[in-house]
């Protein structure tokens, strides 16, 4: 089974690049294109707020247990699957990189860096009663403004910025406020290059040259942004993609070795086992039954 790639539906919202949905909408209506409870890849950012209900949300083949007043953060290209077995309630806030760029242009906003590559970081955030009330108020205010007959995108941006900054303060382990705008641009360009070339190039020096900078500078930016070196970021990104294809597409080791530019299957298996402690086939057996 191939993994569905879910794009942002720009027809749904007058804001074009931001949408807020009640979580119940996803299991109370027919989803024609895909089943939200099956693994799928998103091309946009998501903040999922669980107001009531318990369950497990899968993000890149790790199951995260959620409970009431939990937030789940997702970045573009991540694979995830909802758990609607107990019909949780809450909201899903979807937004694109274009929306973030517009907000950055008009006001202060924390950087959305690819911290999901660092396995020490969790996509979950448990809210206390005070934080829960502020999150609900911010989401409700955005909903009201989006639905207003004279809706102003700038007001939506200010409301979103207030929400993002408040959540940023609650996640000190992910705060990277010492990154300047130039470093942020370089990080973004590096990540885009990585998305385009990871199948064949895993040399950090090559990426540094493409960015017209030194390996030392790129390494420093990556550490400040994600807690990982440039090479660790490359390996983490590559491994996530390998795992996705192993589980979702159920491809052979030989095919994956070829697709990812390894000389032979043996070198590919050694690379995967060094990073994960398991062979590709062992990983496949271990996770396929629980994910699909």
C-alpha positions as CSV (number, residue, x, y, z in Angstrom):
1,X,0.0,0.0,0.0
2,X,1.4,3.4,-1.0
3,X,1.2,6.2,1.5
4,X,-1.3,9.0,0.7
5,X,0.1,12.5,0.3
6,X,-2.4,15.0,1.7
7,X,-2.2,18.6,0.4
8,X,-3.8,21.7,1.8
9,X,-7.3,22.4,0.4
10,X,-7.1,26.1,-0.5
11,X,-10.8,26.2,-1.4
12,X,-12.0,25.6,2.2
13,X,-11.0,28.9,3.8
14,X,-11.2,32.5,2.9
15,X,-7.8,32.8,4.6
16,X,-6.5,30.4,1.9
17,X,-3.6,29.2,3.9
18,X,-5.1,28.5,7.4
19,X,-8.1,26.4,8.4
20,X,-9.6,25.4,11.8
21,X,-11.7,22.2,12.0
22,X,-13.5,20.6,14.9
23,X,-11.8,17.2,15.4
24,X,-15.1,15.5,15.2
25,X,-15.5,16.6,11.5
26,X,-12.8,14.1,10.6
27,X,-14.7,11.1,11.8
28,X,-18.3,12.2,11.5
29,X,-18.1,12.8,7.7
30,X,-17.0,10.6,4.9
31,X,-13.4,11.2,3.9
32,X,-13.2,10.2,0.2
33,X,-9.6,10.7,-0.5
34,X,-8.1,9.0,2.5
35,X,-8.8,7.4,5.9
36,X,-7.4,9.7,8.7
37,X,-6.8,6.7,10.9
38,X,-4.5,5.2,8.3
39,X,-0.9,6.5,7.9
40,X,-0.8,9.5,5.6
41,X,1.8,12.3,4.9
42,X,0.8,15.9,5.2
43,X,2.3,18.8,3.2
44,X,1.4,21.4,5.8
45,X,1.7,22.2,9.6
46,X,-0.9,20.9,12.1
47,X,-1.7,21.7,15.7
48,X,-4.1,19.1,17.1
49,X,-5.8,20.1,20.3
50,X,-7.4,17.2,22.3
51,X,-10.1,18.7,24.5
52,X,-11.6,15.5,25.6
53,X,-10.8,11.8,25.0
54,X,-7.8,9.4,25.2
55,X,-6.0,7.4,22.6
56,X,-2.7,7.0,20.7
57,X,-1.6,9.3,17.9
58,X,1.0,7.8,15.5
59,X,3.7,10.2,14.3
60,X,6.4,8.7,12.1
61,X,5.8,5.2,13.5
62,X,5.9,6.1,17.1
63,X,2.7,5.9,19.1
64,X,2.1,8.8,21.5
65,X,-0.6,8.5,24.1
66,X,-2.8,11.5,24.5
67,X,-5.3,12.6,27.1
68,X,-7.6,15.6,27.6
69,X,-5.9,19.0,27.2
70,X,-3.1,17.7,25.0
71,X,-1.6,19.4,22.0
72,X,0.0,17.4,19.1
73,X,2.4,19.2,16.7
74,X,3.0,18.1,13.2
75,X,5.4,19.4,10.5
76,X,5.2,19.1,6.7
77,X,6.2,15.7,5.3
78,X,5.6,13.9,8.6
79,X,3.5,10.7,8.5
80,X,0.8,10.4,11.1
81,X,-2.5,8.6,11.8
82,X,-5.4,9.6,14.1
83,X,-7.0,7.4,16.7
84,X,-10.8,7.9,16.7
85,X,-11.6,4.7,18.6
86,X,-12.9,6.8,21.6
87,X,-14.1,9.7,19.5
88,X,-11.9,12.5,21.0
89,X,-13.1,16.1,20.7
90,X,-11.1,19.2,20.1
91,X,-9.7,21.2,17.1
92,X,-7.3,20.8,14.3
93,X,-5.4,24.0,13.2
94,X,-3.9,23.5,9.7
95,X,-1.6,26.1,8.1
96,X,1.0,26.3,5.3
97,X,4.5,27.6,5.0
98,X,3.1,30.5,2.9
99,X,0.9,31.5,5.8
100,X,3.9,31.4,8.2
101,X,6.0,33.5,5.7
102,X,3.2,36.1,5.7
103,X,3.0,36.2,9.4
104,X,6.8,36.6,9.7
105,X,6.7,39.5,7.3
106,X,4.0,41.3,9.4
107,X,4.9,40.5,13.0
108,X,7.0,38.5,15.4
109,X,6.7,34.8,15.2
110,X,8.9,31.9,16.6
111,X,10.8,29.9,14.0
112,X,9.2,26.6,13.0
113,X,12.4,24.5,12.7
114,X,12.6,20.7,11.9
115,X,13.0,19.7,15.5
116,X,11.0,16.5,14.7
117,X,14.2,15.0,13.4
118,X,15.6,14.9,16.9
119,X,14.0,11.9,18.6
120,X,14.6,13.4,22.0
121,X,11.8,15.8,21.3
122,X,8.1,14.9,21.6
123,X,5.3,16.2,19.5
124,X,3.0,16.3,22.5
125,X,2.4,19.1,25.0
126,X,0.2,18.7,28.1
127,X,-1.6,21.9,29.0
128,X,-2.6,23.1,32.5
129,X,-6.0,24.7,33.1
130,X,-4.7,28.2,32.5
131,X,-2.9,27.3,29.3
132,X,-5.9,25.3,28.1
133,X,-8.2,28.3,28.5
134,X,-5.8,30.5,26.5
135,X,-5.5,28.0,23.7
136,X,-9.3,27.5,23.4
137,X,-9.8,31.3,23.4
138,X,-7.2,31.9,20.7
139,X,-8.7,29.1,18.5
140,X,-12.2,30.5,19.0
141,X,-11.1,34.0,18.2
142,X,-9.5,32.9,15.0
143,X,-12.6,31.0,14.1
144,X,-14.8,34.0,14.7
145,X,-12.5,36.3,12.6
146,X,-12.3,33.8,9.7
147,X,-16.1,33.6,9.6
148,X,-16.6,37.4,9.8
149,X,-18.2,38.9,6.6
150,X,-15.3,41.4,6.6
151,X,-12.6,39.1,7.8
152,X,-9.2,40.7,8.0
153,X,-6.2,38.4,7.3
154,X,-4.0,40.6,9.4
155,X,-6.2,40.1,12.5
156,X,-6.0,36.3,12.0
157,X,-2.3,36.6,11.7
158,X,-2.0,38.5,15.0
159,X,-4.3,36.0,16.7
160,X,-2.2,33.1,15.3
161,X,1.0,34.8,16.3
162,X,-0.2,35.3,19.9
163,X,-1.1,31.6,20.0
164,X,2.2,30.5,18.5
165,X,4.3,32.7,20.9
166,X,2.3,31.4,23.9
167,X,2.9,27.8,22.9
168,X,6.5,28.5,22.2
169,X,7.0,29.7,25.8
170,X,5.5,26.4,27.0
171,X,8.1,24.4,25.1
172,X,11.5,25.7,26.4
173,X,13.3,22.7,25.1
174,X,12.5,23.7,21.6
175,X,13.2,27.4,21.9
176,X,15.9,28.6,19.5
177,X,15.5,32.4,19.8
178,X,19.2,33.0,19.3
179,X,18.9,32.2,15.6
180,X,19.1,35.3,13.6
181,X,17.1,35.8,10.3
182,X,20.1,35.0,8.1
183,X,20.6,31.7,9.9
184,X,16.9,30.9,9.7
185,X,17.0,31.4,5.9
186,X,20.1,29.2,5.6
187,X,18.4,26.5,7.7
188,X,15.3,26.6,5.5
189,X,17.4,26.4,2.3
190,X,19.4,23.5,3.7
191,X,16.1,21.6,4.6
192,X,14.7,22.2,1.1
193,X,18.0,20.9,-0.4
194,X,17.8,17.9,1.9
195,X,14.3,17.1,0.8
196,X,15.4,17.2,-2.9
197,X,18.7,15.3,-2.6
198,X,18.6,13.0,0.4
199,X,18.2,9.9,-1.9
200,X,21.6,10.3,-3.4
201,X,23.6,12.8,-1.2
202,X,24.4,12.4,2.5
203,X,27.6,14.5,2.6
204,X,27.1,17.6,4.9
205,X,30.0,19.3,3.1
206,X,28.1,19.1,-0.2
207,X,25.1,20.9,1.3
208,X,27.4,23.5,2.9
209,X,29.0,24.3,-0.5
210,X,25.5,24.6,-2.0
211,X,24.7,27.2,0.7
212,X,27.9,29.0,0.0
213,X,29.0,28.5,3.6
214,X,31.4,26.4,5.6
215,X,30.6,23.0,7.2
216,X,31.4,24.6,10.6
217,X,28.8,27.3,10.1
218,X,26.1,24.9,8.8
219,X,26.8,22.6,11.7
220,X,26.4,25.5,14.2
221,X,23.1,26.5,12.7
222,X,21.8,22.9,12.8
223,X,22.8,22.5,16.4
224,X,21.1,25.7,17.5
225,X,18.0,24.8,15.6
226,X,17.5,21.1,16.3
227,X,20.1,20.0,18.8
228,X,21.6,17.8,16.0
229,X,24.7,18.2,13.8
230,X,24.2,18.7,10.1
231,X,25.2,15.0,9.5
232,X,22.8,13.8,12.2
233,X,20.0,15.9,10.6
234,X,20.8,14.3,7.2
235,X,20.8,10.8,8.7
236,X,17.7,11.4,10.8
237,X,15.8,12.7,7.7
238,X,17.0,9.7,5.6
239,X,16.1,7.2,8.2
240,X,12.6,8.5,8.6
241,X,12.1,8.2,4.9
242,X,13.5,4.7,4.8
243,X,11.2,3.7,7.7
244,X,8.2,5.2,5.9
245,X,8.8,3.2,2.8
246,X,9.6,0.0,4.7
247,X,6.3,0.1,6.5
248,X,3.9,1.8,4.2
249,X,5.1,0.7,0.8
250,X,6.4,-2.7,2.0
251,X,9.3,-2.6,-0.5
252,X,12.2,-4.9,-0.5
253,X,15.6,-4.2,1.0
254,X,17.2,-4.5,-2.4
255,X,14.9,-2.0,-3.9
256,X,15.4,0.5,-1.1
257,X,19.2,0.1,-1.4
258,X,18.9,1.0,-5.1
259,X,16.5,3.9,-4.5
260,X,18.7,5.5,-1.8
261,X,21.9,5.2,-3.8
262,X,23.8,2.5,-1.9
263,X,26.3,0.4,-3.7
264,X,24.6,-2.8,-2.6
265,X,22.0,-4.2,-0.2
266,X,24.7,-5.2,2.3
267,X,25.9,-1.6,2.7
268,X,22.3,-0.4,3.1
269,X,21.6,-3.0,5.8
270,X,24.7,-2.0,7.7
271,X,23.8,1.7,7.5
272,X,20.3,1.1,8.7
273,X,21.3,-1.3,11.5
274,X,24.0,1.1,12.8
275,X,21.4,3.9,13.1
276,X,18.5,1.8,14.5
277,X,19.9,-1.3,16.0
278,X,17.8,-3.5,13.7
279,X,17.9,-4.7,10.2
280,X,15.3,-3.4,7.7
281,X,13.4,-6.7,7.7
282,X,13.4,-6.8,11.5
283,X,12.1,-3.3,11.6
284,X,9.4,-4.2,9.1
285,X,8.2,-7.2,11.1
286,X,8.2,-5.2,14.4
287,X,6.1,-2.3,13.2
288,X,3.9,-3.5,10.3
289,X,1.5,-5.3,12.5
290,X,0.9,-2.4,14.9
291,X,0.8,0.4,12.3
292,X,-1.3,-1.0,9.5
